[in-house]
């Protein structure tokens, strides 16, 4: 469960990952409160906020960056996700590419999905100045300060780059000293984005490397040939002691979870955020991106 107000005894959080602890999650079966607390189910979105659309940016032909003015007392970690509501019953999950200490806006990356009820609305109807509703932030795929010398491997496809972009910038802003290696992949070069921004970031930080990967034939020396998982394991075959972040296509995430574990990463150090496409399915809250 999650502690909304008040604190829980340390015993109730024993064995949980650092990201779960930061989110105030605890094991109800081990919790004996010593003070009044307010609790909720772990994944309940308790609050909704009405916010203004500050800007909409074209990141590539299929992905838009949505800049939202954050409401007062809106807490989040880069890499978490929010629900974006088209109407009170129709919402999709979108990851946060922004970093609270670096960005004045909340930033979402929305990929257009054929038949997508929310992504279609974003592309066709949403305009700067509109008011939209979002949920509070959820999810456990984010950077936690404390192990600044640990090496970080980030692998993503499509707009799975959104949470990874936030996590990388968050880690660097916290003074992370370990290696940070980001592999972002697409079938073709047109599916990649934020290439210049990430290359500039790598030029400023010697411990950060960025690899844009193409699973079709490499289009010049500026790209790496292969899927991001293949490229990552080619350069880092021993992942013992690494923390791994996996975001994007669910099949890639599942395969990468297994392959990075077999390469030595501890299961507790593999954080995943598979992005499930909704298409025209009637389900209320899958993830478009």
N, C-alpha and C positions, 0 to 999 in steps of 0.2 A: 504494500500500500504506500501512499504518499502522505507525508506530514505537511499539511497546508499551513497550520499555525502551531507553534510550540515545538519542542524538541523531543526526540526519542532516545532511549538509552543506547549506548554504543553497541551493546550486545545484539540489539535488533538489526544492526547493519553489518555484523561480522560476516565475512565471506563475500560481500557484495563488491562489485567493481567500483572504482573511484567515481565514474560518471553517475552510477546509481546513487552513491552517497551524496554527491553534489546536488542531485535532484531531490534530496530528502526522501528517497525511497527506503523502505524498511521491510523486514519480515514480520508480518503480523503475529505469527505463531511464537515469536521470540520476544515480543514487545510487552513489557510490563511498565506502563507509564508511571512516572513519578510526579507529573503535573498535568493539568488540562491540556489536551491537544485536539486539533481538528484534523481529520484525515479524509482521504478520498481514494478511490481506486487508482491504481498506478497510472493508467492511461486515460483517465477522465479529463476532458477539456472543460474546466470549470468556468472559464470566462470567455466572453467574446468582446471584441473591441471594434468600434467604428473608426476607420482611419481614412485619411485623404491620400489619393494617388498623386505623388509629387512629380513623377516623370516616368516615361516608358522608353526603354532603349532597345534598339535592334542589335542583338548579339550575333546572330546569324539568321539565315532564312527561316529557321524553324524555332528559334528560341528568342524570347523577349526578357529583358531585365525590367522588373517592376519595382519602382522605388516608392515606398510608403512612409508617410510621416508617423513616427512611433507614438503611441499614446503614452500618457503619464503612467509611471510605475509598470512599464512593460519590461520584464526581465527575460533574457534569453542568452544562450550560448551559441556562438557561430557553429553551424553544422546541424543544429536542431531543425525542426520543421513546424510550420503552422498550417492550419486549415484556412483556405481562402474560399469564402462563400459567394456563390452567384446569387443565391436566394436562401431563405432560412433552412431549406431542406437539401440543397445541393452544394456540396463542397468537395474540394480535393486538397491533398497534402502537398505542400511545396517547401523545399529546404531553404534555409536561410544562408545566403552567401555573404551577408554583412557581418561585421564585428562590432559589438557595442562600443568599445573604446576607440574605434577608428572611424566609424561611419555615423553620420547624422540621420540616415534613413535606414529603414528595414528594407532589405533587398531580396527579392525572389527571382528565380529563373524559371520561366514557364515555357515548356516545350509544347508546340502545337501537336495535338493528337487527333488523327482523323476521327470525326464523330464525337470528340471530347466535348462534354457539355460545358465545362468550365474553361478549358484552354481555348475553345472556339469563341466563347464570350470574351475572353481577354483579348484575343487577336482581332475580333471583329467589332467589338463595342466599347471596350474600356478605353477611357481617355484621361489624360492628366486633369486633375481637379475633381474627378468623381470620388464619391465616398463608397468604401467597401468595408465588409466585415471580415475580420480574421479572428482566429482563436489564440489562446495563449500558446507559448512554445512548448513542444514536447520532444522526446527522443533523447537517446543516450550516446549518439555518435558525435562527440565533440572533444576538444582538447582540454586536458586537465593539467594545470601547472603542478610541479612537484618533482618530476623526473626529467629535468632539463637536459640531461646528457643521453637520454634514451633516443635511439634512432627511430624515425617515423617513416613509414612507407604508405603512400596514398595512391590508390588505384581507382579510376573512375571511367565511365563511358557516358556519352551524351551530356545531359544537364545534371548527371551525377557530379559534374565539376562544381556545382553550386556549393554544397556543403564543404567540399575539399578546399575550395578557394578561401572560404571563411576560416577553416581550420588552419591552413598554412599561414595566413596572415595573423591569426590569433596567436599561434605558437611563436612566430617571429617577433611579434609585439611584446610577448612575455619574456623575450630573451632566451629562447630555446637554443641550446648549444649542440645538441646531437644533429646528425644528418637528417635532412627532410627531403625525401625523394617523391616527386609527384609524377604519375604516369596517367595521361588522359588520352583516351582513344576514340576513334570513329572509323567508319568504313572509308570515308573520303575526307579530303582536307576541308571541304565546305561544312562538315559537321563539327569541326573544332571551333573554339572561340576563346577570347581573352588571351590569345597567344602572345601579343606584344606586352600586355601587362605582366604576364607570368615570366617572360624572358627578362623584362626589366627588373622584376623582383629577384630573379636568380642572379642577375648581374650585381645587385646591391648586397646580396647575402651569400657568402661563400659556402655556407652549410646547406643551401637550398638548391636542388636541381630539378629541372622541369623537362619532361619528355613528351612531346606531342606524337602520338602513335597512330599509324594507319594500318588497318587490317588488310586492305587491298595493297597493291604494289606501292611502295614508298614513292612519293612525289617530290624527289629532290633530297639533298643532304640535310635539310632543315627538319625532316621528319624521321621517326624511327619506324622500321618495318615490323609489323606484327601487332597482335592485340596488346593492350596495356599490361595484361598479366604476363604474356610471353616476354615482353620487353623488360618488365620488372624482374622476373626470375632469371633472365639472362644476365642481368647486371648484379643481382643480389641473390645468389643461390643459397646462402646461409642466413636465415632470418632469426636466429636465436637471439633473444633479447630485444627484438624490434617490437614496436607497436604498429599495427596495421589498420588502416581505414579503407573500407570498400564501399563504393557508392555507384549506383546506376543500374544497368540491366540486371534483373534478378538471376538469370542463368550465369552471367559472368560473376556476380557476387557469390553465388553458391560454389562455383568451381574455384574461385579465388580463395574462398574461405578454406577449402580443403587443401589446395596446393600450397598456400602460405603456411598452413599448419604443418604440412609434411616437410616444408622447408625449415621448420624450427621455431616458428612463432608460437607462443603460448596461446591456448584457446581464450584465456582471459584478456589477452592483448590484441584480439582481433575484433574490431568494431565494424558493424555492417549496417548499411542503409539501402536495401534493395528498392528500386523505384518501379512500382507496378503500374503499367499503363491501364487506363480505364476504358478507352475507346468509347463506344456507344452503350456500354453495359449500364444497367440501371442502378448498380450499387451506389450507395450514397457517398462513402468516403474511402475510395482507393486512392493511390498516389498517381497523379499524372506524370510527375517528374521528381 
